[in-house]
Structures are given as C-alpha cells and as structure tokens.
C-alpha cells in the first residue's frame, strides 16, 4: 500500500504554484483546441460572442504560462499573476454570462440577428462593434453544440469561474511544497 507522501502529488491542492499554473495553461490550450475542433471538425461557426470568449481564453494562455515559468515565491508576484487571470476571466465570463442569458430567452424575446464579427470589425469603429457584440443578436442565442446538455457558453462561463478560483487558490493558499 502506498504511503501518504508518495500519493501526495495526486491531490491538486498540494501542488506548487508552478504546477497549478501549468495545469491551468494546459487546460486552457485544451479548451482552445476543442473549440477549434468544434468549428472546423464539426462545422459549427462561432457567433461574435463565442469569438470574444475564445479571445479571452487566448489571452489567458500567456499569463498562465509565464506565471508557471516564473513561479514567484512572494504573495505580491503571485497576486499579480492571479489578478491578471481574474481580470481576463471576468471579461470573458461577463460575455459568456450574457450569452447564457440570451440562450435562456424565449424565441420571441431573442434580438434579431446582426452582421458577423468580421464585417463589424471592418465597417464599424471599435466602440460601436463592441456595443453591438455585447448586446447580442439572434445567432448568439442559438445553441448549435452542447456537451452533457450544456451549451458551449455555459461551459465557458463555468471554466472562467474555475480558472479564477484555481489561480486565486494557487496565489493565496499556502502549501508545504510552495
């Protein structure tokens, strides 16, 4: 029977800051790969809100990887990395929450479909484009893909919350290995 110290690494709460941030980075890359598979493998085109959420996951990768490589020892350095992750997750989570809300509306309350994101980026100023995307449109309310009965927006929202909690645990909960 294995002793407690040999199985200690199986408990993610006992991982070092470096291990926690590296695990979060790898999960973030996996999320992006799944989203690309759903788009190109299953042929599901992302709406403008999905594209913004994917952008937030892309923005998460550098601070997670740099945090894992740097692995600061002090609370300030760890707090900075955790704060950056929290800000990105709050932004992505807000978009995901808005999309989940749009998806929960009855069909007669769903806003009309608008132009796609590529057109808006070319034709409109950034502020107008963001206002239009964040207000949502009919295509953002459609559920084209789900896993275990949950839409991609719900999964994204749960992941943004999980990344925030995980990175704050990594930064502020002290363990012996850190």
C-alpha angles and dihedrals in degrees: 000000000000117000123238095258094055092054095040091101090062090071108079091202088066094053121111122253088258093053093046094051092044090052090049090049092051091048090049091052089048090052090052092048091051091050090051090048091051090049101043102021099041096028096235109150113215119237120229093267091050089052091053091049090050088051090054090053089050090051090052094059100071098050091044093051095041090047090052092049095043096040096183116210099211128078092239095058092043090046091053092054091044091048092052091049091047092052093049092046091048090054095045091042092053090055091046092048090051090051092048088052091050090050091053094055120106112254094255091056096050112110119243119271115266134199120295122265095254091057093046092050091053100040107033137054114258095252093052091046092051091047091052094046094047093047086058133217139225094274090058090056093056117098106214097161134028138172120205088351095303123115122235089254091057090049091049091050092050091048093050089052091046093049090050093050094042095051092046089051088050091051103041110023109084120215132177095253095055 
